[in-house]
Amino acid sequence: MSRHERLSFTLCQHYQNKYGPDVLERLEQDASFCETQNDLRRRNLLLRVRDQILLEEATISP
């Protein structure tokens, strides 16, 4: 596992533990807020975390 993959995994777990079943909705809300504040770096990070969670869910589900 590369450094980037470990970091993404750690962030995904952090947000999943913090927000539980509402994690995807919350990440999108936070990303939207960051966009209004012109914090595009953080927005992109949050959306990458969201995408990683969606990808993990897709590979686990049959």
Secondary structure, DSSP 8 states (H G I E B T S, - for coil): --HHHHHHHHHHHHHHHHHGGGHHHHHHHHHHHHHHTT-HHHHHHHHHHHHHHHHHHHHH--
